[in-house]
Amino acid sequence: MAGVVTMLASGLSTQFGAAIGSLAFAVLGPAGVVAVRQCVAAAVLLAVGRPRLLSFTRQQWGPVLLLAAVFGAVNLSLYTAIDRIGLGLAVTLEFLGPLTIALAGSRRRVDLGCGVLATAGVVVLMRPRPSADYFGMGLALFAAACWAAYILLNRSIGQRIPGAQGTAAAAGLSALVYLPIGADVVVHQHPSAGAIGAAVAAGILASALPFLADLFALRRVLPEAFGLFMSVNPVFAAAVGALLLGQKLDAAAWSSIAAIIAANTVSILTKQRP
C-alpha cells in the first residue's frame, strides 16, 4: 500500500507541476522551463541523495548516464508537446510508454486484445482533423519511449546503487547540459519573477518529488504494477488541464483515454504470478 499511495501521489504532483510550468511557456519557452526545472530538481536531489560519485563503478555509471540522457529528453519532448497539443492529450500519448512495459513480451490473448484496444484509442486521438498537430503528437510518442526507458533504468539503478544516489547523479548530469540554455534565457529574455516561480514549482512538483517517489515505489512493486497505477496520469492530466489551463477535451478524446487506461488495467489485473 505504501508503494501504491506513493505512485498515485507522484502522478498527481507531476501533472500539477507540468500545468504550473506551462504557465511560463510564453516567457521562457518549453526549453527554458525545462532548463529551470532540471536545475531545481538536480539541486533538490543532490542535497537529498548526496551521491558519492567517485565510488561509482563502471556498472553503476552505465545506467546513471543513460538515465541522465532520458531525463533531459523526456522533459523537453513532453513540455514541447504540451505547448502544442495540451496537457491531457500529451500525457495520454506519453502513457503508452508504461503501457508498453506492461504488455511487452506477453503471449497471452488477453494482452493482444489489450494492445488492440490501446491502439484503437491512439488512432482516435491521432485521427486526421483540421486542428491535428502531428509534430506535437510525435513528440509525445517520443516522450512515451523515454518514459518506458525511465521505468527500467530507475529500477536498475535502485538495485545497483543505495538510496537516491543514482537518481541524484543522473539529475545533476542532466542539469549540466541545460545550464547554458537556462543562462541564455535569463540573459536575453529577462523573465519575470512569476515565470521563474512557475518553472521552479515545476522543478519541485514534476521532477524532484516524483523522482524520489518513483525510486521508492519501484523498489516495492514490479515494473508492470508501476505501469498499472501510473494509468491515472492521463486522467489527472486531463482534469488538471481543464481546471488550471482551460484545456477541454471532447468526447472522443475522453473515450480514447478510457480505452488506453482500460487496456493497461485489464492486462495487469489478469496476470497470474507464482
Residue pairs with C-beta under 8 A, 6 or more apart in sequence:
2 220
3 216
3 217
3 220
3 221
3 225
4 221
4 229
6 213
6 216
6 217
7 213
7 214
7 217
7 221
7 226
7 229
7 230
8 229
8 232
9 213
10 209
10 210
10 213
10 214
10 217
11 210
11 229
11 230
11 232
11 233
11 236
12 236
13 205
13 206
13 209
13 210
13 213
14 205
14 206
14 210
14 233
14 236
15 87
15 91
15 206
15 233
15 236
15 237
15 239
15 240
16 205
16 206
16 240
16 244
17 201
17 202
17 203
17 204
17 205
17 206
17 207
17 209
17 210
18 78
18 79
18 82
18 87
18 91
18 202
18 206
18 237
18 240
19 87
19 240
19 241
19 244
19 245
20 198
20 201
20 202
20 205
20 244
21 33
21 37
21 79
21 198
21 199
21 201
21 202
21 206
22 33
22 79
22 82
22 83
22 87
22 245
23 195
23 198
23 245
24 32
24 33
24 191
24 194
24 195
24 196
24 198
24 199
24 202
25 33
25 79
25 83
27 189
27 191
27 192
27 195
28 36
28 185
28 189
28 191
28 195
28 199
29 185
30 76
30 79
30 80
30 82
30 83
31 76
31 79
31 80
31 181
31 185
32 181
32 182
32 185
32 189
32 191
32 199
33 79
33 198
33 199
33 202
34 72
34 75
34 76
34 79
34 178
34 181
35 178
35 179
35 181
35 182
35 185
36 182
36 185
36 196
36 199
36 200
36 202
36 203
37 75
37 199
37 202
37 203
37 206
37 207
38 71
38 72
38 75
38 171
38 174
38 175
38 177
38 178
38 203
38 207
39 175
39 178
39 179
39 182
39 203
40 199
40 200
40 202
40 203
40 204
40 207
40 208
41 171
41 175
41 203
41 204
41 207
41 208
41 211
42 168
42 171
42 172
42 174
42 175
43 175
44 203
44 204
44 208
45 164
45 167
45 168
45 171
45 172
45 208
45 211
45 212
46 168
46 171
46 172
48 164
48 168
48 212
49 163
49 164
49 165
49 166
49 167
49 168
49 169
50 165
50 168
51 161
51 165
51 166
51 168
51 169
51 172
52 165
53 169
56 64
56 161
56 169
59 160
60 157
60 160
60 161
60 166
63 153
63 156
63 157
63 160
63 166
64 157
64 161
64 166
64 169
64 170
64 173
65 170
65 173
66 149
66 153
67 150
67 153
67 154
67 157
67 166
67 167
67 170
68 169
68 170
68 171
68 172
68 173
68 174
68 177
69 174
70 146
70 149
70 150
70 153
71 150
71 170
71 171
71 174
72 174
72 177
72 178
73 142
73 143
73 146
74 143
74 146
74 147
74 150
75 207
77 139
77 140
77 142
77 143
77 146
78 90
78 91
78 94
78 139
78 140
78 143
80 136
80 139
81 90
81 93
81 94
81 136
81 137
81 139
81 140
81 143
82 90
82 91
83 136
84 133
84 135
84 136
84 139
85 133
85 136
85 137
85 140
86 241
86 245
86 247
86 249
87 237
87 238
87 240
87 241
87 245
87 247
88 234
88 237
88 238
88 241
88 242
88 247
88 249
88 253
88 257
89 125
89 137
89 140
89 249
89 253
90 136
90 139
90 140
90 143
90 237
91 140
91 233
91 234
91 236
91 237
91 238
92 125
92 140
92 234
92 237
92 238
92 253
92 256
92 257
92 260
93 122
93 125
93 137
93 140
93 141
93 143
93 144
94 140
94 141
94 143
94 144
94 147
94 233
95 144
95 147
95 230
95 231
95 233
95 234
95 260
95 264
96 118
96 122
96 141
96 144
96 260
97 143
97 144
97 145
97 146
97 147
97 148
97 149
97 150
97 151
98 147
98 148
98 151
98 226
98 227
98 230
98 231
98 264
99 118
99 227
99 231
99 260
99 263
99 264
100 144
100 148
101 148
101 151
101 152
101 223
101 224
101 226
101 227
102 224
102 227
102 228
102 264
102 267
102 268
103 111
103 114
103 115
103 118
103 263
103 267
106 267
108 270
110 266
110 267
110 270
111 267
113 266
114 263
114 264
114 266
114 267
115 263
117 259
117 260
117 262
117 263
118 259
118 260
118 263
118 264
120 259
121 255
121 256
121 257
121 258
121 259
121 260
121 263
122 256
122 260
124 252
124 253
124 255
124 256
124 259
125 137
125 252
125 253
125 256
126 132
126 134
126 137
127 252
151 218
151 223
151 226
151 227
152 223
154 167
154 214
154 215
154 218
155 218
155 219
155 223
157 166
157 167
157 170
157 215
158 166
158 215
158 218
158 219
160 166
164 211
164 212
164 215
167 211
167 212
167 215
171 207
171 211
185 191
214 226
217 226
218 226
221 229
224 268
224 271
225 268
227 264
227 268
228 264
228 265
228 268
228 269
231 260
231 261
231 264
231 265
232 261
234 257
234 260
234 261
235 257
235 261
238 249
238 253
238 254
238 257
241 247
241 249
242 248
242 249
249 257
